[in-house]
Amino acid sequence: MKNYHLTKKDNQWKLTAEGNERASKVFETKKEGVQQSAEYLKNNQGGSLKIHLENGKIQEERTYPKSSDPKESKG
């Protein structure tokens, strides 16, 4: 499963695959980034999405599709 990060850089939110320098997708807002990143992962064999705060810390992690989540926790 691929890992992706949604981070803010240069006033844009960028979806980047772990280990890559170039963003797969670029968004104007975080909300748009979260929504469209979910669709991107669902349509591209899934993966883990780490959503970052503006300061760079990880806010939360989501797995797409949900059935691929290795954790048994709700949420």
C-alpha positions in Angstrom: 0.0 0.0 0.0 1.4 3.4 -1.0 1.6 6.2 1.5 0.6 9.8 0.6 1.0 13.1 2.4 -1.3 16.1 2.1 0.8 19.1 3.1 0.8 22.9 2.7 3.6 24.6 0.8 3.7 27.9 -1.0 0.0 28.7 -0.1 -1.2 25.5 -1.8 -2.1 22.0 -0.4 -0.2 19.3 -2.2 -0.8 15.5 -2.4 2.6 13.8 -2.6 3.4 10.1 -2.7 6.0 9.2 0.0 9.5 9.3 -1.4 8.5 11.6 -4.3 9.4 15.3 -4.6 6.8 16.2 -7.2 3.2 16.5 -6.1 0.6 14.2 -7.7 -2.1 16.8 -7.2 -2.3 20.5 -6.1 -5.3 22.1 -4.3 -6.2 25.7 -3.3 -7.8 24.7 0.1 -7.3 21.9 2.6 -10.9 20.9 2.4 -10.7 20.5 -1.4 -7.4 18.6 -0.9 -8.9 16.1 1.6 -11.9 15.4 -0.6 -10.1 15.0 -3.9 -7.2 13.1 -2.4 -9.7 10.5 -1.1 -11.1 10.1 -4.6 -7.6 10.0 -6.1 -6.6 7.1 -3.8 -9.8 5.2 -4.2 -9.3 5.4 -8.0 -5.6 4.5 -7.9 -5.4 1.2 -6.0 -5.8 2.8 -2.6 -3.3 3.9 0.0 -2.7 5.6 3.3 -3.3 9.4 3.4 -1.5 11.4 6.1 -3.2 14.8 6.5 -0.9 17.4 7.9 -1.5 20.7 9.8 -0.1 23.9 8.4 2.9 23.6 10.8 3.8 20.2 9.2 2.6 17.9 12.1 0.4 15.0 11.1 -3.2 15.7 12.0 -4.7 12.4 11.1 -4.2 9.3 8.9 -6.9 7.7 6.7 -6.8 4.6 4.6 -8.6 4.2 1.2 -10.5 2.1 0.6 -11.5 1.6 4.2 -11.4 -2.2 3.8 -7.7 -2.0 3.4 -7.1 -0.4 6.8 -4.9 -2.8 8.9 -6.2 -1.4 12.2 -9.3 -2.7 13.8 -10.2 0.6 15.5 -13.2 2.7 14.6 -12.1 5.9 13.0 
